[in-house]
């Protein structure tokens, strides 16, 4: 079977690629197809993230094992596309280059029979040109105002002056000017 993906760059302008790849290929193969179709050199670290129907990020699947115990963490090459994507689970996020945070929405658009003679992966369609820089990301919680107001109400001067007065550093077994 062939999976056909629409890979959309998270940007103000419409920039996307349609990619056909075999269902038995791995996430690493899809990673290679994406960075090639968008013109990256492939020298940066990347990760896929599973997500729900509304693109809320869930589990990370990284390019390399970053765990404390080698071999314990599954990586892109461990997952066939058909293992995590199907008719019901069609969305996955892709982040390339964690300095610039190029972020892509990857959606499985179709599952079709393989065409004899075609070489996969294949870029089927390309729309839009890559900007010089990735779109600036805002890493702010949706309910940041609720969070701040919740804790501001409970602060009093004693909280802010915790090292002044009778409770000095001497009570903790070390001196204030230790260096």
Number of C-alpha atoms within 10 A of each C-alpha: 13 20 24 22 23 21 25 19 23 18 16 8 11 12 18 23 20 21 25 27 23 23 20 15 18 20 25 22 18 23 21 15 19 23 16 13 19 18 10 14 9 15 9 13 13 22 22 27 18 20 17 12 11 7 14 12 14 13 10 16 22 21 19 15 15 13 10 8 8 9 11 10 14 17 20 22 18 14 16 18 21 17 12 13 17 15 10 8 14 18 23 24 21 24 19 21 16 12 9 14 17 19 23 21 19 23 19 21 17 14 17 13 9 16 10 6 6 9 11 16 19 15 18 13 12 15 11 12 12 16 11 6 9 16 15 11 11 6 6 7 9 8 8 10 9 10 11 10 10 11 9 9 8 8 10 9 7 9 9 9 9 11 12 10 7 9 10 14 13 10 9 9 8 10 11 11 6 5 4
